[in-house]
Amino acid sequence: MALLQALGNHEFDDGLDGLLPYLQGVNHQQLCTNIDFGALASSVTDQCANSVVRELDGRKIGIMGYTTTETRSTSNAPREVTFTDEVAALRAEASRLRGQGVDIILAVGHSGLKREMEMAELLEDVDIIVGGHSHSLLYTGDAPHEDPTEGPYPVVVRQDSGRTVLIVQAHQYGKYLGRLDVTFDDGGEVTDWGGNPILLDGEQDETAEAALEQYREQLVVLRNQEIGSTLVQLVGDRSVCRAEECNLGNLIADATLRALLTPAEGQWSQVSAAIMNGGGIRESVAPGSVRLSDVLQIQPFGNTINVVTLRGATLRDVFEHSVSAVEEGAGRFLQVAGIRVTYDLECPVGSRVRRLEVTCTFCLVPRLELVQDDAEYRIAMPNFLSKGGDGYDVIRDNKVAELNAVLNTTIAPFNPTIKYSLPTISSFLDPTIGNEGALVLWTVGSLLLLVLGLQQFIGAGIAAFAGPNSAFVRFSITDVTF
């Protein structure tokens, strides 16, 4: 059995330094139908093909691969690499395969279920789409686990011509193995199908277990390090944090702002506010102890936190972009601290911000002020955003200044030498109904460092807010209305 792979957006997270060693180190074929590597093509020619053809029972089967065109804005893809429209690239390659006598064609890739359903309607020569990116669990009948389903397995798309195209996805993180049984007629058209994802809950492999055991003890000690606790569910669900304010998003933004509290002459702090893209929040945390393993699952990408200076007009454009695809649950939706913004989602994209306020910079007592177009504001954010991730070209192309790596969300800050107890978290989301069909976000910096874990700030913060060992922390006030 030959293994084939299409690249996902996160294969590009570490740029060429991460991608090329991976491509050169694996032994299986990559499918890159809609990726133009430009000047880098010679480095990946042997690893990346537009398609491959396999023969089974005398029939030729063509397999193509596609990668979401959002990769440019959701990873650190090199500028030399271009991601072309999936439909155009796959259509051209499928036509070429048909001309070579291939009568069954599969597209394997990573563009998300919604986009893949659009593709299925438009690709005249494709029979099956094996998708990813949206982490969708498709299942027919009762799913074997608690994971919510997004549709049957497979999703069946009927083209205007009468052709049938099947779409499958098998959730995330290797938890399921997809199995699809398909019958084709003599012309290569789908006539019957069956199957379902298989939950991989079998016995552990003894050889793999033995290989891992030598590392497990050290890793378990580190991962189980308790760094705090919470009395409430910290909500990090993608369906919530990408569409509205969530308490875990508040926590991350508030912790960032509090960690960067830097008083100066005439200033309560040199950093006015903090933002965090909802797409960078990957897990929720249940009530109880919060361990290092929870933090690493919440923010697994290892970003640095940079302080970026933006003019007010640019900041307004940033928040327009935040809700430019909120209906689709795009990861660009911003969680905030030190900012209050009112949106009217009934307005067209690009004109949804009704009111934008940021905590003053040149003041001794922090207060909210209306954003002035010509004023400059220092905003803390993940370097992913400052480099234009999630489509934030407006930040990358218009920043006045940038202070790099003032904090880090990787494992380095979390170490056994942490001396101070972190407070217990209590979190509330208090809805205040507006009158514009608006979404209003307001968070107050308060809790500190549960996420960032920077020990140098912990003692002072607990003394200021809680006393030495515990705290009842009200860390966010939110106003949410649609």
C-alpha positions in Angstrom: 0.0 0.0 0.0 1.4 3.4 -1.0 1.1 6.4 1.3 0.2 9.7 -0.3 -0.1 13.1 1.5 -1.3 16.6 0.6 0.3 19.4 2.6 -1.8 21.3 5.1 -1.3 24.9 6.1 0.5 24.1 9.2 3.3 22.3 7.3 4.4 25.8 6.5 4.3 27.2 10.1 8.1 27.2 10.3 8.7 28.4 6.8 11.4 26.7 4.7 13.4 25.8 7.7 10.7 23.5 8.8 9.2 22.4 5.5 12.3 21.3 3.5 13.7 19.0 6.1 10.3 17.4 6.5 9.9 16.9 2.7 13.4 15.5 2.4 13.0 13.2 5.5 9.7 11.4 4.6 9.6 8.5 2.2 6.1 9.0 0.8 4.9 11.1 -2.1 3.5 14.6 -1.5 0.7 15.9 -3.8 0.9 19.7 -4.5 -1.4 20.3 -7.4 -2.2 23.9 -6.5 1.2 24.9 -5.0 3.6 26.9 -7.1 7.0 26.8 -5.4 8.5 29.3 -7.8 12.3 29.6 -7.5 12.2 26.9 -4.8 10.7 24.3 -7.2 14.1 22.5 -7.8 14.3 21.9 -4.0 11.0 20.0 -3.8 10.6 18.5 -7.3 11.2 14.9 -6.1 8.9 15.3 -3.1 6.0 17.2 -4.6 4.0 16.1 -7.6 0.9 17.4 -9.3 -0.6 13.9 -9.3 0.1 10.2 -9.3 -1.5 7.4 -11.1 -2.1 4.0 -9.6 -3.5 0.9 -11.3 -6.0 -1.4 -9.5 -7.6 -4.4 -11.2 -6.7 -3.0 -14.5 -8.2 0.4 -13.9 -6.2 3.6 -13.7 -6.8 5.8 -10.6 -5.5 9.3 -10.5 -4.8 11.1 -7.2 -4.3 14.9 -6.9 -3.5 17.1 -3.9 -4.6 20.5 -2.8 -3.8 23.0 0.0 -6.0 25.8 1.2 -5.4 29.2 -0.4 -5.6 30.6 3.1 -2.2 29.1 3.9 -0.5 32.4 3.1 -2.5 34.1 6.0 -2.6 31.2 8.4 1.0 30.1 8.5 4.5 31.3 7.7 4.7 30.2 4.1 7.7 31.7 2.2 6.9 34.5 -0.2 8.2 32.5 -3.1 5.4 30.0 -2.7 2.0 30.7 -4.3 -1.2 28.8 -3.5 -3.4 28.9 -6.6 -7.2 28.5 -6.7 -8.0 24.8 -5.9 -10.7 24.4 -8.5 -8.7 25.9 -11.4 -5.6 23.8 -10.6 -7.5 20.5 -9.9 -9.7 21.0 -13.0 -6.6 21.4 -15.3 -4.8 18.4 -13.8 -7.9 16.2 -13.9 -8.4 17.0 -17.5 -4.9 16.0 -18.2 -5.4 12.7 -16.4 -8.5 12.0 -18.3 -6.6 12.5 -21.5 -4.2 9.8 -20.3 -7.0 7.2 -19.9 -7.5 7.7 -16.1 -11.2 7.2 -15.4 -11.3 7.4 -11.5 -9.9 10.6 -9.9 -9.5 11.5 -6.3 -8.5 14.8 -4.8 -6.8 14.7 -1.4 -6.3 17.9 0.5 -6.8 20.5 3.1 -9.3 23.3 2.5 -12.2 22.8 4.9 -15.6 21.2 4.5 -17.4 24.3 3.2 -14.9 24.9 0.5 -14.7 21.3 -0.4 -18.4 21.1 -0.9 -18.1 24.1 -3.3 -15.3 22.3 -5.1 -17.4 19.1 -5.4 -20.0 21.0 -7.3 -17.5 22.5 -9.8 -15.0 19.7 -10.5 -16.5 17.8 -13.5 -13.9 15.0 -13.5 -13.3 14.4 -9.7 -15.1 11.5 -8.1 -14.0 11.6 -4.4 -12.6 14.4 -2.2 -10.7 13.4 0.9 -10.6 16.6 2.9 -9.3 18.3 6.0 -8.6 21.7 7.6 -12.0 22.2 9.2 -11.5 19.2 11.6 -14.9 17.9 10.6 -16.2 14.6 11.9 -18.5 13.1 9.3 -20.4 10.0 10.4 -23.5 8.1 9.4 -25.5 6.9 12.3 -24.5 7.3 16.0 -20.8 8.3 16.4 -18.8 6.0 18.6 -17.5 8.8 20.8 -18.6 12.2 22.2 -17.2 14.2 19.3 -20.0 16.2 17.5 -20.6 15.3 13.8 -21.0 17.8 11.0 -22.8 15.5 8.5 -23.0 12.0 7.1 -20.1 9.9 5.9 -19.7 10.6 3.0 -21.3 13.9 2.2 -22.9 13.3 -1.2 -22.9 16.1 -3.8 -25.0 15.9 -7.0 -23.6 18.0 -9.8 -26.0 19.6 -12.3 -24.9 17.0 -14.8 -26.2 14.3 -12.6 -22.7 13.1 -11.5 -22.1 12.1 -7.9 -19.1 13.3 -5.9 -18.3 12.0 -2.5 -16.6 14.0 0.3 -15.1 12.5 3.4 -13.3 13.9 6.5 -12.2 12.1 9.6 -12.0 14.7 12.3 -8.6 15.6 13.8 -5.4 14.5 15.5 -5.4 10.9 14.2 -8.3 9.9 16.4 -10.2 8.3 13.6 -9.2 6.4 10.5 -11.6 7.0 7.6 -12.9 4.0 5.6 -14.9 4.5 2.4 -16.1 1.7 0.2 -17.0 2.8 -3.3 -18.4 1.1 -6.4 -17.8 2.6 -9.9 -19.4 1.7 -13.2 -17.5 1.0 -16.3 -17.3 4.7 -17.1 -15.7 5.5 -13.8 -18.8 7.1 -12.2 -19.7 6.5 -8.6 -22.7 4.2 -8.2 -22.7 3.0 -4.6 -20.8 3.7 -1.4 -20.6 2.9 2.3 -18.3 3.1 5.3 -17.6 5.3 8.3 -14.6 6.6 10.3 -13.1 4.0 12.6 -12.4 5.2 16.2 -8.8 4.2 16.9 -9.3 2.9 20.4 -7.6 -0.4 20.1 -4.7 -1.8 22.2 -1.5 0.2 22.3 1.4 -1.1 20.3 4.0 -2.7 22.6 7.0 -1.7 20.5 5.9 1.9 20.3 5.2 1.9 24.0 8.7 0.6 24.8 10.3 3.3 22.6 8.4 6.0 24.3 8.8 4.8 27.8 12.3 6.2 28.2 11.0 9.7 27.7 7.6 9.4 29.4 8.7 9.9 33.0 10.4 13.2 32.4 7.6 14.4 30.2 4.9 13.4 32.6 6.5 15.3 35.4 6.7 18.4 33.2 3.3 18.1 31.8 1.6 17.5 35.1 3.1 20.6 36.7 0.2 22.5 38.3 0.3 26.2 37.5 -3.1 27.3 38.7 -6.7 26.3 39.0 -10.1 27.4 37.8 -13.5 27.2 39.3 -15.2 27.5 35.9 -14.9 26.1 32.4 -12.4 28.1 30.4 -14.1 28.1 27.0 -11.7 27.7 24.0 -14.1 26.1 21.5 -13.4 27.2 18.0 -17.1 27.7 17.4 -17.1 30.3 20.3 -13.7 32.0 20.3 -13.9 32.6 16.5 -17.3 34.3 16.6 -17.6 36.0 20.0 -15.8 36.9 23.1 -14.8 33.8 25.2 -13.5 33.7 28.7 -10.3 31.9 27.7 -9.6 34.5 25.1 -10.1 37.1 27.8 -7.7 35.3 30.0 -5.0 35.1 27.4 -5.3 38.8 26.4 -5.6 40.0 30.0 -2.6 37.9 31.1 -0.5 39.3 28.2 -1.4 42.9 29.0 -0.8 42.4 32.7 2.6 40.8 32.1 3.6 43.8 30.1 2.6 46.4 32.7 5.5 48.8 32.3 5.0 52.1 34.1 7.0 55.1 33.0 7.0 58.8 33.7 3.6 60.1 32.9 2.3 56.7 31.8 0.5 54.0 33.7 2.0 51.5 31.2 3.9 51.7 28.0 1.6 49.1 26.4 -2.0 50.1 25.9 -3.8 46.9 25.0 -3.4 43.3 23.8 -5.1 41.3 21.1 -5.2 37.5 20.4 -6.7 35.8 17.3 -9.4 33.4 18.2 -8.0 30.8 15.8 -4.9 30.5 18.0 -6.9 29.1 20.8 -7.3 25.3 20.4 -8.7 23.8 23.5 -11.0 24.4 26.5 -10.0 23.8 30.1 -12.3 22.0 32.6 -12.8 23.3 36.1 -10.1 22.2 38.5 -6.3 22.1 38.4 -4.7 23.8 35.4 -1.5 22.0 34.3 1.2 22.8 31.9 -0.2 20.2 29.5 -3.4 22.3 29.4 -1.5 25.4 28.5 0.4 23.8 25.7 -2.8 22.4 24.2 -4.5 25.8 24.5 -1.7 27.6 22.5 0.4 24.9 20.8 2.1 27.1 18.2 5.0 28.6 20.1 4.5 32.3 19.2 6.4 35.1 20.6 4.5 38.1 21.9 5.5 41.3 20.2 4.6 44.9 20.9 3.5 46.7 17.7 3.0 50.4 17.3 0.0 51.2 15.1 -1.7 54.4 14.1 -5.3 54.8 15.0 -6.5 54.6 11.4 -4.7 51.3 11.0 -6.1 50.0 14.3 -9.6 50.7 13.1 -8.8 48.7 9.9 -7.5 45.8 12.1 -10.9 45.6 13.9 -12.8 45.8 10.6 -10.8 42.7 9.5 -11.5 41.0 12.8 -15.2 40.6 11.8 -14.8 40.5 8.1 -15.6 36.7 8.1 -17.1 36.2 11.5 -20.1 34.5 9.9 -17.8 31.8 8.7 -16.0 31.3 12.0 -12.7 32.5 10.6 -9.7 32.5 13.1 -9.1 36.2 12.6 -11.7 37.2 15.2 -9.9 39.1 17.9 -10.0 38.5 21.7 -8.9 41.7 23.4 -7.7 43.4 26.6 -7.7 47.1 27.2 -10.0 47.7 24.2 -13.7 48.3 23.8 -15.1 47.9 20.3 -18.7 48.0 19.1 -19.6 46.2 15.8 -22.7 46.3 13.8 -22.8 43.0 11.9 -25.7 44.1 9.8 -23.4 46.5 8.0 -21.3 45.5 5.0 -17.8 44.1 5.6 -15.4 47.0 5.9 -17.8 49.3 7.7 -18.8 47.3 10.8 -16.9 49.1 13.5 -19.2 51.6 15.1 -17.1 52.7 18.0 -13.5 51.8 19.0 -11.8 52.8 22.3 -8.4 51.9 23.6 -6.9 52.4 27.1 -5.0 55.7 27.2 -1.2 55.6 27.0 0.0 59.0 28.2 -2.0 59.0 31.5 -1.4 58.0 35.1 -4.8 56.4 35.6 -5.9 54.1 32.8 -9.1 55.0 31.1 -10.7 54.3 27.8 -10.4 56.9 25.0 -11.8 57.1 21.5 -9.2 56.0 19.0 -7.8 59.0 17.0 -6.7 58.3 13.5 -3.3 60.0 13.8 -2.5 58.9 17.3 -0.1 55.9 17.9 -0.9 52.9 20.1 1.3 50.2 21.4 -0.5 46.9 21.1 0.8 43.5 22.3 0.0 40.6 20.0 1.4 37.2 18.8 4.1 37.5 16.2 1.8 35.5 14.0 -0.4 38.5 13.7 2.4 41.1 13.4 3.7 39.1 10.4 0.3 39.2 8.7 -1.2 35.9 9.8 -4.9 35.3 9.5 -5.0 37.9 6.7 -3.7 40.8 8.8 -1.6 42.3 6.1 -2.9 45.6 7.4 -0.7 45.1 10.5 2.4 43.8 8.7 2.3 46.5 6.1 1.5 49.5 8.3 3.2 49.0 11.6 5.1 52.1 12.8 7.5 50.1 15.0 7.8 46.6 16.6 9.5 45.3 19.7 10.1 41.6 19.1 9.8 38.6 21.5 9.0 40.5 24.7 7.2 37.3 25.9 7.1 33.8 24.6 4.2 31.2 24.7 6.5 28.2 24.3 7.6 25.8 27.0 10.6 27.9 28.0 8.9 30.2 30.5 7.4 27.2 32.4 10.0 25.6 34.6 10.2 23.9 38.0 11.7 27.0 39.6 8.4 28.8 39.7 8.1 29.9 43.3 4.7 31.4 43.6 1.2 30.1 43.8 -1.2 31.3 41.1 -4.7 32.3 42.0 -7.8 30.4 41.5 -9.8 31.7 38.5 -13.4 32.6 38.6 -14.7 33.9 35.3 -17.9 35.6 34.3 -19.3 36.8 31.0 -21.8 39.6 31.7 -24.0 40.4 28.7 -25.1 43.9 28.1 -27.6 44.3 25.3 -26.8 47.1 22.9 -29.1 48.8 20.4 -27.3 48.4 17.1 -27.3 44.6 16.7 -23.8 45.1 17.9 -21.0 43.1 19.4 -19.1 44.9 22.1 -15.9 43.6 23.7 -14.4 45.0 26.8 -11.8 43.3 29.0 -10.0 44.6 32.0 -6.5 43.4 32.7 -6.4 41.5 36.0 -5.5 37.9 36.1 -1.9 37.2 35.6 0.2 34.8 33.9 -1.8 31.6 34.0 -1.1 31.3 30.3 2.2 33.0 30.0 3.6 31.7 33.3 6.4 34.3 33.6 7.5 34.0 37.2 9.1 37.4 37.4 5.6 39.0 37.3 3.7 36.5 39.5 4.7 37.8 43.0 3.8 41.4 42.4 0.6 40.5 40.7 -0.7 38.2 43.4 0.2 40.8 46.0 -1.7 43.5 44.1 -4.8 41.4 43.4 -5.1 38.5 45.8 -2.8 38.0 48.7 -0.1 35.3 48.8 -1.9 32.1 47.9 -5.4 32.4 46.4 -7.8 34.8 44.8 -11.3 35.3 43.6 -10.5 37.1 40.3 -13.2 38.7 38.2 -11.1 39.1 35.1 -13.4 40.2 32.3 -16.4 42.2 31.6 -18.0 41.6 28.3 -20.9 43.0 26.4 -22.1 40.7 23.6 -25.0 41.4 21.3 -25.8 40.2 17.8 
